[in-house]
Amino acid sequence: MNVEEVLDHGTAKDNTTQEFPFNETVMVMKVAGKMYLLTDLEGDYRLVLKCEPEKAIELREKYPAVEPAFHMNKSNRNSVRMDGSIPNELIRAWIDESYRLVVKGFTKKKSDRTRS
C-alpha cells in the first residue's frame, strides 16, 4: 500500500483525525484523541499500529518487516516496514484491528461518541 491508500483507508474510519504532533512529516491518526496509526510521510516508510500482545509477537516472528515499535509500548505496538513484502489486504486488516483495539479501550460513553 502506498501512503495515499493508507491515508484513505484510515481517514474513512469514524471520528478519525490526522495530526502532526512531532514534526511536519510524522502523521498520527487518532480516534477520539487516541492514536491508532503513526507514519512518517518521508524517509523510511513504516506504519506503527496497535496489536494484541500475543498477536504482536506472532506477527514479528512470521514477517521480517514487522518489528517492535521504536519509542512505543513494544508489547502492543508493531512497526511495519512498508517494503511490499506484506499483502495490502493484511495491512488494511491490521489498520482496522488497531482502530478496533483503541476504540475497545474506551469507556461506553466515549465509545458511543466515536460512532456518532
N, C-alpha and C positions, 0 to 999 in steps of 0.2 A: 504494500500500500504506500502510495506517496503521501506527502504531507497534506495535500488538499483533500484526499479521500479520508484521511484520519480526522481532519477538522470537520468535514461534512458529517461524518458518522457521529462524532462526539457532540457537535452542536445540535444535532437532531433530537437529542435526549431532553426530556422535560427539565426546565429550570437550569439549564447549563449556562454558565458564564465563562468567558475567557479573560484571563488576567495575565499581566507580566510583572509579578511581584519581585523578581530577582534582577532582571535586566530587560533590554528591549528584544532579546531573541528567545528567552526561555518562557514558553507559554504554558499556563496551567489552566486546565478545565476543572471547574468546580460545580457541584450541585449543592445548593443551599449553603454556600460558603465552605464546603469541604472538597478537597482535591480528590479527583479520581483519575486524572491523566496529566502527565507532565511531559513536555517535549521541547527540545532545543530546535528552533527553526533554522538554525545554521550549524555548520560543523558536523559532528558525529550524530547522525540521525538515530535517535533512540526514543522509546516510549517508556515511561515509568507508570506502572499500573498496580493497583491493589489486587491481592490474591489471598485465598485461604492459605494459612501457613503450610499445611501438608501438601497442597497443590503447588505452592511456590517451589518447594524442594523438588517435587516430581518434575515440574517443567524445566528446572535448571539442569536436572540430570538427563532429560530427554533431548533438550535443544541447546546446542552450544551458544546460540545467540541470546539465551536467557540467562541473566546473572542477577545476583542480589543488587538491589538499587543502592547506588552510592549516596551517602548522606541522608538515607531514609531508614525506616524501620525494616531491616532486612528479613525479618520473619514473615512479613506480609506485603512487601513491595518488591516487584521484579523490574529490572531494567531489560528491555527487549531491543536488541540491536536490529534495526530495520535494514537488513542486508539482502532481503529477498529469499532467505532460507526458510521462512515460515509462511505458510499459505495465508492469503488475505482473509479467508473465512475464519481462520483461527485468531488472527489479530482482532477482527471485528468481535468475535465471541469473547476474547479477553477484555476488550474495552467494555463490552456490555456487562461482563462479570464484575469488573472494577466498579462501574457505576452502581450496579445492584448491591454490592457489598457496602459501599458508602451509604446508600440510602437505607439499607437494612440496619445500620447502626444508629439511625435517628430515632428520637422518641416518636410516638404515634402522632403527636400534634405536628411536629416538624415534617414527618414523612407525608402526612396528608397535604401539607402546604406545597411539597415538591411536585405533587400531581395536579395542582390547580393551574 
